Amino acid sequence: MTEQVLKHQRVARVLAREIHSGALEPGSRLPGEHALTQRFAVSRTTVRQALDELSKQGLISTHAGVGSFVTFDGTLLDNRLGWTRALADQGARITTEVLRLEAVRDEGLAGELDIAGGEFLALDRLRVLPGNTPVSLERSRVPLTPALAEVPLRGLVDGSLTRTLAAVGVRATYGDEWASLTRLDADEAALLRRGEGEMFLRTRRISRGPDGRVVEYVTSLLDPARFELHLGFGEPPE
């Protein structure tokens, strides 16, 4: 058992005792991550692992106070479900075309993400409206593990990358996302069936698991007539 695991389990045990003893009353708010890192002299990653453990035990519930969320026609898309499921749940008549599903080597991306090795599961997808009009182009890169080695041959579980990762025990719990406007180059315009130079919303997201490791790196080109980036801040009242 690694020192990192021992640290987050120690933090979780101390907080669990305080919850059970009544020192932390039901419905009360836990100290923030910064306060917990100082109290226990551990990293934010360790604190997040400890909080995730308490959440699994049903001792705490968490919600995002600050975050960015992509919307489609004004409705939030839940990244935890994956866009395929989220779009279907809101009744959007969108089909997904898989352009690429294979193992690739990209040492440049591995260096950018500061991870060992350069093997990734590459998944490129188009989201297409009725009438054969693409509205997004997504390029996902997932660090390749032995558990994912057969995915290019077997395909995705229910057509979903999120479910495919969940099937091997991999899930994202937090991350970062950036957005900007960009002009489509010739190749992107051809795939999206748009004019070269047309403006699209470009997002870049890095998702990480409870241990801080990269789960997925994805860049998306989104039709700004249908997609927006919604920013949330603060915490809602209890």
VONUZA-613022 format. One record per residue (C-alpha): residue in one letter; x negated, y negated, z. Coordinates in pm, whole numbers, padded with zeros to 5 digits, always signed. Layout:
<sites>
AXYZ
...
</sites>
This chain:
<sites>
M+00000+00000+00000
T-00149-00336-00105
E-00204-00635+00122
Q+00048-00832-00087
V+00321-00574-00022
L+00237-00567+00349
K+00263-00948+00364
H+00606-00977+00204
Q+00741-00686+00411
R+00611-00852+00729
V+00783-01180+00640
A+01106-00996+00555
R+01098-00804+00886
V+01050-01120+01094
L+01335-01302+00918
A+01559-00995+00938
R+01504-00977+01316
E+01594-01344+01351
I+01911-01291+01147
H+02015-00984+01350
S+01935-01155+01681
G+02145-01459+01598
A+01850-01697+01589
L+01963-01763+01232
E+02341-01791+01240
P+02560-01653+00959
G+02613-01920+00698
S+02313-02122+00808
R+02052-02223+00555
L+01707-02068+00563
P+01405-02302+00565
G+01282-02384+00216
E+01005-02195+00039
H+00745-02459+00126
A+00830-02441+00496
L+00817-02061+00492
T+00481-02053+00314
Q+00339-02282+00583
R+00496-02090+00871
F+00369-01749+00757
A+00053-01872+00580
V+00141-01686+00261
S+00195-01774-00105
R+00526-01874-00264
T+00524-01541-00450
T+00511-01355-00116
V+00797-01567+00021
R+01008-01500-00290
Q+00943-01126-00258
A+01050-01137+00107
L+01370-01329+00024
D+01446-01085-00257
E+01410-00798-00008
L+01651-00968+00234
S+01896-01025-00050
K+01883-00655-00143
Q+01962-00571+00221
G+02266-00799+00208
L+02126-01026+00480
I+02112-01341+00268
S+02266-01474-00051
T+02086-01707-00286
H+02186-01954-00552
A+01989-02179-00779
G+01986-02537-00657
V+01782-02667-00946
G+01769-02510-01286
S+01813-02529-01661
F+02082-02338-01842
V+02152-02301-02212
T+02512-02353-02317
F+02692-02234-02630
D+02988-02451-02732
G+02984-02596-02381
T+02987-02264-02190
L+02689-02160-01980
L+02498-01853-02095
D+02385-01638-01803
N+02026-01525-01868
R+02064-01255-01602
L+02312-01076-01829
G+02124-01142-02148
W+02266-01358-02425
T+02424-01068-02612
R+02644-00984-02314
A+02698-01348-02214
L+02814-01448-02563
A+03043-01145-02585
D+03194-01218-02243
Q+03294-01567-02351
G+03456-01435-02668
A+03205-01579-02913
R+03228-01399-03246
I+02855-01367-03293
T+02660-01070-03424
T+02295-01001-03353
E+02052-00902-03627
V+01729-00740-03510
L+01451-00856-03738
R+01165-00692-03552
L+01122-00438-03274
E+00768-00308-03243
A+00455-00299-03033
V+00208-00576-03117
R-00125-00702-02992
D-00157-01073-02915
E-00461-01156-02707
G-00399-01528-02752
L-00057-01504-02585
A-00199-01282-02311
G-00458-01551-02240
E-00191-01822-02240
L+00018-01626-01991
D-00291-01534-01787
I-00219-01161-01795
A-00450-00866-01857
G-00441-00687-02190
G-00277-00805-02508
E-00008-00544-02583
F+00352-00664-02608
L+00690-00533-02709
A+00796-00777-02981
L+01166-00840-03043
D+01286-01097-03298
R+01662-01157-03334
L+01906-01374-03524
R+02245-01469-03379
V+02490-01499-03668
L+02839-01652-03684
P+03119-01514-03902
G+03052-01632-04254
N+02686-01526-04231
T+02566-01848-04067
P+02274-01799-03824
V+02276-02027-03520
S+01962-01909-03339
L+01632-01732-03392
E+01478-01577-03080
R+01133-01425-03049
S+01081-01225-02728
R+00751-01082-02609
V+00746-00840-02315
P+00418-00707-02168
L+00404-00347-02290
T+00401-00077-02023
P+00410+00302-02064
A+00779+00297-01967
L+00853+00072-02267
A+00628+00247-02519
E+00914+00443-02679
V+01153+00148-02714
P+01055+00074-03078
L+01152+00434-03163
R+01460+00468-02938
G+01592+00116-02979
L+01742-00111-02714
V+01986+00013-02451
D+02330-00101-02571
G+02154-00348-02799
S+02036-00548-02496
L+01678-00626-02394
T+01798-00708-02041
R+01957-00363-02003
T+01653-00198-02160
L+01427-00355-01900
A+01669-00277-01618
A+01669+00089-01723
V+01297+00109-01638
G+01330-00096-01319
V+01215-00430-01458
R+01415-00747-01390
A+01348-01119-01392
T+01426-01322-01081
Y+01284-01664-01164
G+01089-01852-01426
D+01034-02174-01618
E+01188-02314-01933
W+01093-02602-02161
A+01292-02765-02442
S+01209-02996-02730
L+01330-03085-03077
T+01142-02944-03374
R+01167-02939-03750
L+01206-02599-03916
D+00910-02484-04121
A+00961-02298-04447
D+00968-01948-04294
E+01204-02049-04013
A+01434-02230-04253
A+01452-01922-04477
L+01547-01695-04185
L+01804-01941-04050
R+01934-02020-04401
R+01886-02391-04346
G+01687-02665-04513
E+01317-02695-04443
G+01257-02982-04201
E+01604-02960-04043
M+01603-03044-03672
F+01663-02759-03424
L+01645-02730-03046
R+01337-02531-02946
T+01319-02366-02604
R+01033-02173-02448
R+01095-01959-02140
I+00870-01753-01914
S+01061-01511-01689
R+00895-01345-01391
G+00981-01061-01157
P+00986-01065-00775
D+00612-00995-00770
G+00536-01296-00991
R+00440-01090-01294
V+00555-01199-01640
V+00865-01007-01750
E+00939-01187-02077
Y+00812-01474-02287
V+01068-01598-02537
T+01082-01885-02782
S+01418-01976-02934
L+01528-02200-03218
L+01887-02309-03148
D+02136-02495-03366
P+02190-02824-03175
A+02546-02841-03305
R+02631-02533-03094
F+02369-02511-02820
E+02273-02757-02546
L+02039-02747-02248
H+02230-02808-01926
L+02026-02925-01627
G+02144-02866-01270
F+02013-03036-00956
G+02074-03038-00584
E+02272-02773-00397
P+02651-02738-00399
P+02834-02759-00064
E+02886-02434+00124
</sites>
